[in-house]
C-alpha cells in the first residue's frame, strides 16, 4: 500500500489554497492531478462517479474515497489480526483522508487530522464510511452504497458501519441524539437544520452530506444562512 506524505500539498506549481472557494477548488484539483500523476492513490477503488452522470463533485473526491476505503480496510485487518502494523496503517490512512478533506475545504490539515484522531473510534469509522461515498449522487429515499443517498440515508449508512442504527428521518435522527453545541461536537456527530441532516467533520463549519437532487455526497461547509440555526447531536448517546 502506498501512502502520501503529509507534506503532499507543497506542490510549487499549485495555486495558493487560501481565499475564495474557487481558489480552494483550483488548489484541490491541482493536488489531485499531482497525486494521480505520480500514482500514489491507495488501492484502486472508485465511487459510482458523479462524473458518469454529469454531476459536479469535489475535486478531491477520487483521493478521499480511495484513502477512506484503505483506512477502513486497515481497521478491519487490525480487528481480525490484532496486528500493530495494521493499526499503524489505519492511523496513517485516517490522517491522510482528513488531510484531503481539509485541503478540499481550505482548513488546516493538522487541525482536521487531530480532530478525527480525538473522536471516539465509532465516530472515526462513521466519518470514514461517509468519505467512501463522496461523489455518489443524491437520490431521494435511497441509502445504497455506490448508488445513491438522500441526506438521512447517508448518515444512516455511515453510522451503520460503526454499528449504530439510526432511524431514516433527519428530524428524528437529531431528536434521538444527545444535544451538543459546536464547542463539544466531534467529527462524526450529526448537524441538522429543519429538513436536512449532515455529518460534522470536527473543524469549523466543515461537513459531509448528501446535498440535494442534482448534487452528490459532498465535502462542504454549513451554509452561512443556516450557521446560527443548526443543531448538533451525538447519535451514540
Secondary structure, 3 states (H helix, E strand, C coil): CCCCCCCCCCCCCCCCCCCCHHHHHHHHHHHHHHHHHCCCCCCCCCCCCHHHHCCCCCCCHHHHHHHHHHHHHHHHHHHHHCCHHHHHHHHHHHHHHHHHHHHHHCCCHHHHHHHHHHCCHHHHHHHHHHHCCCCCEECCCCEECCCEECHHHHHHHHHHCCCCCCCCCHHHHHHHCEEECCCCCCCCCEEEECCEEEEECCCCCEEEEECCCCCEEEEEECCCCCCCCCEEEECCC
